[in-house]
């Protein structure tokens, strides 16, 4: 059941699945799995994961033909991929 919600174990591995969703003209957000962190080392690891996701998505998604807006006027659907950032994952305090 979880496979319908987990696109891949890394941004690179998720590209095929999220592109498939976008080809179906659906809007979605990308979430990195995990909750709050308890140490600065863990917070740095989450930050590194977010930066990797942004780098991969920023490089690949603009190449997609289906990256055009889904509907005019709806801000959540103007962007081909939205990334949800969990602030509690970026700072242990």
Rosetta constraint file for C-alpha pairs under 8 A:
AtomPair CA 1 CA 5 HARMONIC 7.82 0.50
AtomPair CA 2 CA 6 HARMONIC 6.14 0.50
AtomPair CA 3 CA 7 HARMONIC 6.97 0.50
AtomPair CA 7 CA 13 HARMONIC 7.60 0.50
AtomPair CA 7 CA 14 HARMONIC 4.76 0.50
AtomPair CA 7 CA 15 HARMONIC 7.82 0.50
AtomPair CA 7 CA 17 HARMONIC 5.55 0.50
AtomPair CA 7 CA 18 HARMONIC 6.61 0.50
AtomPair CA 8 CA 12 HARMONIC 7.87 0.50
AtomPair CA 8 CA 13 HARMONIC 5.01 0.50
AtomPair CA 8 CA 14 HARMONIC 4.11 0.50
AtomPair CA 8 CA 15 HARMONIC 7.89 0.50
AtomPair CA 8 CA 17 HARMONIC 7.62 0.50
AtomPair CA 9 CA 13 HARMONIC 6.22 0.50
AtomPair CA 9 CA 14 HARMONIC 6.90 0.50
AtomPair CA 10 CA 14 HARMONIC 6.12 0.50
AtomPair CA 10 CA 53 HARMONIC 7.87 0.50
AtomPair CA 11 CA 15 HARMONIC 6.35 0.50
AtomPair CA 11 CA 52 HARMONIC 7.26 0.50
AtomPair CA 11 CA 53 HARMONIC 5.27 0.50
AtomPair CA 11 CA 56 HARMONIC 6.42 0.50
AtomPair CA 11 CA 57 HARMONIC 7.38 0.50
AtomPair CA 12 CA 56 HARMONIC 6.74 0.50
AtomPair CA 14 CA 18 HARMONIC 6.17 0.50
AtomPair CA 15 CA 19 HARMONIC 5.90 0.50
AtomPair CA 15 CA 57 HARMONIC 7.90 0.50
AtomPair CA 16 CA 20 HARMONIC 6.21 0.50
AtomPair CA 17 CA 21 HARMONIC 6.44 0.50
AtomPair CA 18 CA 22 HARMONIC 6.26 0.50
AtomPair CA 19 CA 23 HARMONIC 6.06 0.50
AtomPair CA 19 CA 64 HARMONIC 7.97 0.50
AtomPair CA 20 CA 24 HARMONIC 6.54 0.50
AtomPair CA 21 CA 25 HARMONIC 6.90 0.50
AtomPair CA 21 CA 26 HARMONIC 5.92 0.50
AtomPair CA 21 CA 27 HARMONIC 7.85 0.50
AtomPair CA 22 CA 26 HARMONIC 5.31 0.50
AtomPair CA 22 CA 27 HARMONIC 6.79 0.50
AtomPair CA 22 CA 66 HARMONIC 6.53 0.50
AtomPair CA 22 CA 67 HARMONIC 7.46 0.50
AtomPair CA 22 CA 80 HARMONIC 7.12 0.50
AtomPair CA 23 CA 66 HARMONIC 5.87 0.50
AtomPair CA 25 CA 66 HARMONIC 7.75 0.50
AtomPair CA 25 CA 70 HARMONIC 6.44 0.50
AtomPair CA 26 CA 70 HARMONIC 7.73 0.50
AtomPair CA 27 CA 70 HARMONIC 7.67 0.50
AtomPair CA 27 CA 76 HARMONIC 7.64 0.50
AtomPair CA 27 CA 77 HARMONIC 5.90 0.50
AtomPair CA 27 CA 80 HARMONIC 7.27 0.50
AtomPair CA 27 CA 81 HARMONIC 7.57 0.50
AtomPair CA 28 CA 81 HARMONIC 6.75 0.50
AtomPair CA 28 CA 82 HARMONIC 6.75 0.50
AtomPair CA 29 CA 81 HARMONIC 6.26 0.50
AtomPair CA 29 CA 82 HARMONIC 4.63 0.50
AtomPair CA 29 CA 83 HARMONIC 5.37 0.50
AtomPair CA 29 CA 84 HARMONIC 6.30 0.50
AtomPair CA 30 CA 81 HARMONIC 7.09 0.50
AtomPair CA 30 CA 82 HARMONIC 6.00 0.50
AtomPair CA 30 CA 83 HARMONIC 4.62 0.50
AtomPair CA 30 CA 84 HARMONIC 6.03 0.50
AtomPair CA 31 CA 83 HARMONIC 6.10 0.50
AtomPair CA 31 CA 84 HARMONIC 5.30 0.50
AtomPair CA 31 CA 85 HARMONIC 7.22 0.50
AtomPair CA 32 CA 49 HARMONIC 7.89 0.50
AtomPair CA 32 CA 50 HARMONIC 7.54 0.50
AtomPair CA 32 CA 84 HARMONIC 7.76 0.50
AtomPair CA 32 CA 85 HARMONIC 7.96 0.50
AtomPair CA 34 CA 89 HARMONIC 7.54 0.50
AtomPair CA 35 CA 86 HARMONIC 7.62 0.50
AtomPair CA 35 CA 88 HARMONIC 7.14 0.50
AtomPair CA 35 CA 89 HARMONIC 6.08 0.50
AtomPair CA 36 CA 86 HARMONIC 7.86 0.50
AtomPair CA 36 CA 88 HARMONIC 4.73 0.50
AtomPair CA 36 CA 89 HARMONIC 4.47 0.50
AtomPair CA 36 CA 90 HARMONIC 7.81 0.50
AtomPair CA 36 CA 92 HARMONIC 7.31 0.50
AtomPair CA 37 CA 42 HARMONIC 5.85 0.50
AtomPair CA 37 CA 43 HARMONIC 5.91 0.50
AtomPair CA 37 CA 88 HARMONIC 6.80 0.50
AtomPair CA 37 CA 89 HARMONIC 5.20 0.50
AtomPair CA 37 CA 90 HARMONIC 7.31 0.50
AtomPair CA 37 CA 91 HARMONIC 6.89 0.50
AtomPair CA 37 CA 92 HARMONIC 5.26 0.50
AtomPair CA 38 CA 42 HARMONIC 6.83 0.50
AtomPair CA 38 CA 43 HARMONIC 7.72 0.50
AtomPair CA 38 CA 92 HARMONIC 4.82 0.50
AtomPair CA 38 CA 93 HARMONIC 7.46 0.50
AtomPair CA 39 CA 43 HARMONIC 6.30 0.50
AtomPair CA 39 CA 91 HARMONIC 7.69 0.50
AtomPair CA 39 CA 92 HARMONIC 5.03 0.50
AtomPair CA 39 CA 93 HARMONIC 7.95 0.50
AtomPair CA 40 CA 44 HARMONIC 6.09 0.50
AtomPair CA 40 CA 91 HARMONIC 6.54 0.50
AtomPair CA 40 CA 92 HARMONIC 5.70 0.50
AtomPair CA 41 CA 45 HARMONIC 6.36 0.50
AtomPair CA 42 CA 46 HARMONIC 6.38 0.50
AtomPair CA 42 CA 92 HARMONIC 7.85 0.50
AtomPair CA 43 CA 47 HARMONIC 6.21 0.50
AtomPair CA 43 CA 89 HARMONIC 5.80 0.50
AtomPair CA 43 CA 90 HARMONIC 4.63 0.50
AtomPair CA 43 CA 91 HARMONIC 5.41 0.50
AtomPair CA 43 CA 92 HARMONIC 6.31 0.50
AtomPair CA 44 CA 48 HARMONIC 6.10 0.50
AtomPair CA 44 CA 90 HARMONIC 6.96 0.50
AtomPair CA 45 CA 49 HARMONIC 6.29 0.50
AtomPair CA 46 CA 50 HARMONIC 6.27 0.50
AtomPair CA 46 CA 89 HARMONIC 6.24 0.50
AtomPair CA 46 CA 90 HARMONIC 6.32 0.50
AtomPair CA 47 CA 51 HARMONIC 6.16 0.50
AtomPair CA 47 CA 89 HARMONIC 7.91 0.50
AtomPair CA 47 CA 90 HARMONIC 6.10 0.50
AtomPair CA 48 CA 52 HARMONIC 6.13 0.50
AtomPair CA 49 CA 53 HARMONIC 6.20 0.50
AtomPair CA 50 CA 54 HARMONIC 6.17 0.50
AtomPair CA 50 CA 85 HARMONIC 7.91 0.50
AtomPair CA 51 CA 55 HARMONIC 6.06 0.50
AtomPair CA 52 CA 56 HARMONIC 6.12 0.50
AtomPair CA 53 CA 57 HARMONIC 5.93 0.50
AtomPair CA 54 CA 58 HARMONIC 5.62 0.50
AtomPair CA 55 CA 59 HARMONIC 6.09 0.50
AtomPair CA 56 CA 60 HARMONIC 6.11 0.50
AtomPair CA 57 CA 61 HARMONIC 5.43 0.50
AtomPair CA 57 CA 81 HARMONIC 7.90 0.50
AtomPair CA 58 CA 62 HARMONIC 6.89 0.50
AtomPair CA 59 CA 63 HARMONIC 7.82 0.50
AtomPair CA 60 CA 64 HARMONIC 7.29 0.50
AtomPair CA 61 CA 67 HARMONIC 6.61 0.50
AtomPair CA 61 CA 80 HARMONIC 7.34 0.50
AtomPair CA 61 CA 81 HARMONIC 7.70 0.50
AtomPair CA 62 CA 67 HARMONIC 6.35 0.50
AtomPair CA 63 CA 67 HARMONIC 7.68 0.50
AtomPair CA 66 CA 80 HARMONIC 7.78 0.50
AtomPair CA 67 CA 79 HARMONIC 7.39 0.50
AtomPair CA 67 CA 80 HARMONIC 4.87 0.50
AtomPair CA 68 CA 78 HARMONIC 7.39 0.50
AtomPair CA 68 CA 79 HARMONIC 7.56 0.50
AtomPair CA 68 CA 80 HARMONIC 6.70 0.50
AtomPair CA 69 CA 77 HARMONIC 6.03 0.50
AtomPair CA 69 CA 78 HARMONIC 4.37 0.50
AtomPair CA 69 CA 79 HARMONIC 6.18 0.50
AtomPair CA 69 CA 80 HARMONIC 6.67 0.50
AtomPair CA 70 CA 77 HARMONIC 5.62 0.50
AtomPair CA 70 CA 78 HARMONIC 6.37 0.50
AtomPair CA 71 CA 77 HARMONIC 6.36 0.50
AtomPair CA 71 CA 78 HARMONIC 6.96 0.50
AtomPair CA 72 CA 78 HARMONIC 7.33 0.50
AtomPair CA 73 CA 78 HARMONIC 7.81 0.50
AtomPair CA 74 CA 78 HARMONIC 6.54 0.50
AtomPair CA 75 CA 79 HARMONIC 7.70 0.50
AtomPair CA 76 CA 82 HARMONIC 7.99 0.50
AtomPair CA 86 CA 90 HARMONIC 7.22 0.50
AtomPair CA 87 CA 91 HARMONIC 7.15 0.50
AtomPair CA 88 CA 92 HARMONIC 7.18 0.50
